[in-house]
């Protein structure tokens, strides 16, 4: 499953948040996963938008982090809003099947 690396990427980004190159690569991995709508609920539930907001603040001059993180947060906004409303986001992007 494509979601398998997410916890490892997030843990690495949290642990080594000051390491610009690692955060850059982590953003690229998350960006690629966020290109597929079925991954949106998984990424939002994992706390990706919150972590990326922190990375944006920590690396304000790193263009890949800024562009990737902003794009991911925007892509996941519909799921993040549903989760905040208590909708769970489960139906978003699932496509009727289970993984």
N, C-alpha and C positions, 0 to 999 in steps of 0.2 A: 504494500500500500504506500501511496505517496506521502501520507502523513507520518510515517514512521520516523523520519529524521527530525521532525519538528521539535520534540523535547530536547534532543541533543543540540540542535542549532540554538535554541533559546537559552539553554544552560550555558553553552559556550559564550554566547553574547553577553549574558548576565555576569558570568565569572570574569571575563576578559573585556569588559565594557570600555576600558581605556585604550585597548589595542585596536587602533583604527583599521588596520588591514583585516583583522578578523571580523570586526563589525561590518566592514565593507562586504566581505564574502558572505557573511550571514544574511545580510540584506538581499544579496543577489539570489541566494537559495530561496529565501522567503518570497521574493519577487516572482521567481519562476513558479513556485507553488501557487501563488495568488493569481496567476494568469488563468488558472482553471477554476471556474465557478464552484464545482463540487468541493473544492478545498476551503472555500470561504468560511463555512461554519466551523470547521476544525481549527482553522487559524485564529478566528475570533475567540472561540472558547479557550484556546491555549493562552490567550493574553497577548497576542502579537501586537495589536494596536498600542497597548499600554507600554510594552517594551520598546517599540519603535519610537514612540513619543520621547522616551528617555534618551534613546540613541541620537535622535535629532538634536536634542539639547546638548548632548555630550560632544557631538561632532558637527558643529555648525558650518564648518568650512570644507567638509568632505563631500564633494558633489555626488558621488554614487550613493552614499548614505542618505543625503538629502533628497535626491530624486526618487530612489527606490522606496524609502520609508514613506515618503509623502504619497506616492502612487499606491502603495499597499494599503495604507490607512484609508485612502479614498475608496479603493476597491472593496474594502471590507466594511465600509460605513453602514450599509444596509443591514448586515448581519449584526454588527455591534449595536446598532440602535434597537434591533429586535431583542437582543439579549438583555439590554438595559430595561426594556419594557416588560421583561419577564416572558417573552415569547420563546426563549430557548434557541431560536434560530435553527431548530432541527430540520424544518422543511425546506430551508433555503439551500438551493443548489444540490439537493440530494438526487433529484431526477427519478424518484420512485423506486429505486433499488437500494440494496444495502451492500456495503463493502465487505 
